[in-house]
Amino acid sequence: MACFGFQSHGARLDLASRTWPCTALFSLLFIPVFSKGVHVAQPAVVLASSRGVASFVCEYGSSGKAAEVRVTVLRKAGGQLNEVCAATYMVEDELTFLEDSTCTGTSSGNRVNLTIQGLRATDSGLYICKVELMYPPPYYVGMGNGTQIYVIAKEKKPSYYRGLCENAPNRARM
């Protein structure tokens, strides 16, 4: 193989047959770089409800027609991406997150409506939607820019504040 600095002293071959291994190698290395991926869109900001529920749409677009899709919700924390939940589904069937009470979702065409429940104020952060077109080949993957989910801490019950106010006059007399 002439491309790696090795030369054979045996039979002389024409230039095309000597360079095909190099061409094949470089083609295999660079095809994934130039292949088209999946464009994923999601809202920039979502405010969770007072019950800790946040919903957002993850929409994907690609040049191919996928039959099997995998959707993963990732949370960016401390420079790392942690998986919150994931589901693989057939496009003609309904999306279900198996063995996961944190996430629910419904799908319609290239739109996935995701709901994350059980969120607390400490769960506020950037949530990224990752979409993988699994079947038929070729395999495509894409990630959204992320949705910043804000979870507001629950307020204390009014009875808690009333108790503080009722005790205030007694404290003043002390």
Secondary structure, DSSP 8 states (H G I E B T S, - for coil): -GGGT---SSS---HHHHHHHHHHHHHHHHHHHHS---EEE--SEEE--TTS-EEEEEEEE-SS--SEEEEEEEEEETTEEEEEEEEEEETTS----TT-SSEEEEEETTEEEEEE-S--GGG-EEEEEEEEEEESSS-EEEE---EEEE-------HHHHHHHHHHHHHHHH-
